[in-house]
Amino acid sequence: MAEALTVATWNVNSLRARLDAVCRWLGEHRPDVLCLQETKVTDDQFPHAALNDLGYRTAVLGQKTYNGVALLARHPIEQVRLGFDGSGAEEQKRLIAATVAGLRIVNAYIPNGSEVGSPKFAHKLEFLRKMAAYFAEYGPADPLLFVGDFNVAPTPDDVFSVAEMEGQVGFHPDERAALERLRGWGFSDAFRALHPEPGHYSWWDYRQASFRRNRGLRIDHVWAAPCLAARVATCWIDREERARERASDHAPVVATLSPA
């Protein structure tokens, strides 16, 4: 990677509903890579042309109505891997990886979990376990970024109220422990490394004026492998995008890596 590279992640909560917003945001910020989650569109209905017109190549793994992930890049997209097994055969389309400008990027939409103790919560914990196994084939010298909507706030500083969130989905001890085991591969939390103070969130519920009151969670993440951690020059959350009318309930998270 001879030049600085900017990588963003954004749960758009339906790409078709927010295509104009995504195109505008790409035009304004021009990231090298944008990883999307919850695209909610099948591959044959994905708006490739609109994004290609902006100079972005596309790699996608989608389904109707739910889930869906995509990777957009201004550079060639190589070595695309779909899902855990590489074929994207899983019923829920939540994982895509590719190499862009020498950087391996893994983009995940980790399950929400619905309700503690439910089958969906068990599926979330199993998904996190499988992610830990997924990274076993990589080593600390590999230029790897793990990004996406993890649906877990890692620490008390990542929730608006520990008293209200403790034991709830998104901040349950079992989720946090599973995510910490995954981070133990060697990942560095790019945003937290540069912004150690509390009060920064990437998701706000549509209800109860949560955004206006800043009652949010930091559940969208950019994690860097050991060989990349020191090269994370900036990482920020685009709150202004969340403030727009008909916005996604998530804000983009943007990281810039300095040249090698």
C-alpha positions, 0 to 999 in steps of 0.5 A: 500500500504505497498511498494512504487508504480510506476504508469506511463501514456503514449499515445502510438499513436497505440500500434501495431505500438509501441509494441516493444517500449512499451515492451522495456520501460517496461523492462527498467523501470518496473513500477508497473502500466502502463496506455496506451491511444490511443491503437487503437486496438480491445480487441481481437487483443490486444497483451496480450501474449507479455505483460504477458510474461513481467510479466504484467496483462492486462485490456483493452477497445479498438476499431479499428483505434481510441481511446482505453485505457488499464491498465497493472500491475505487481499486480492483477487487481481488480474491473475493470470498463469500460467507464462511466457506467461500461460496456464500451458501449460508442462508443468511448473507452476512460475510464477504471478504476481498483484497483491495490495494494489497489490503485484506478486508473482511466485512461482517454483519453479525446477527443482532440476537433479538432476545437474550436466551432465544435461538437467535441469541444462540446463533449470534454467539455461534456466529462470533465463535465461527468468526474467531475460527475464520481468522485462524488462517491469518497471521499478525503480519497479514495486512487485515482489516475486520469491519462491519456492524458487529451488533455488540458494544464492547465496553461500558464506554460504548453504551449510553447507560450501563444501568439500562443496557447491562444484560441486554442484547448488544451489551450482554456479558456473553456477547462481550466475552465472545467479541473479546475472544475474537479481538484477542486474535490481535486486532486493535479497535481503530476508533477507540485507539484514537478516541479513548473517551466515552460518549461516541456512538454509531447507532441510535434507535429511531424511537424515543428521540434517541439520536437527539438525546445521544442515547446510542451504542458503538456497535459499528467497528473497524479493527486492524491487524497488528501490522496495521494498527500503527498506521491508522491515522484517523478514525471517525464517526459521521454523525452528520449523516445520521442527522439527515432525514430518512437516515439509516439508524447507523452512521458511517465509520471511516478510517484512514491508513497512512502509507506503508 
